[in-house]
Amino acid sequence: MLCAATGREGNTRFAIVFYTTSQIDFQGSRRPRQYLFVNKARALELGQKAAFHVDASRIARLPLTTNYFPELVQSAIQAAARDPDFVNKVEGRMRELIAAGFEITKVDAVFPSRLD
């Protein structure tokens, strides 16, 4: 997951995240436009072990609990790396997708009923 932001609503702390996938080969097909590629060298800089894609068409709000973030220690997540420019790039791609009529999958594990 790529964490775009954190916040608080009432007593609930949460993270806004984009989903990632390590599938980088589309076997002759073009990479879907919602995916932003991160090569292995950059992935290593970001604390990952392999190249990956960020899926700008899937966004979630997840509570900051060990159920969703097992690495949570004393209510804090150790960031492997920070790259606000890349987060802005993913958010920009999401805006482009919305403008083009692409459906964005939203998950709200904090207050699921708000998506109805």
Secondary structure as UniProt FT lines:
FT   STRAND          2..9
FT   TURN            10..11
FT   STRAND          12..21
FT   TURN            27..28
FT   TURN            33..34
FT   STRAND          35..38
FT   HELIX           40..45
FT   TURN            46..47
FT   STRAND          52..63
FT   TURN            66..68
FT   TURN            70..71
FT   TURN            74..75
FT   HELIX           84..99
FT   TURN            100..101
FT   STRAND          105..108
FT   HELIX           112..115
//
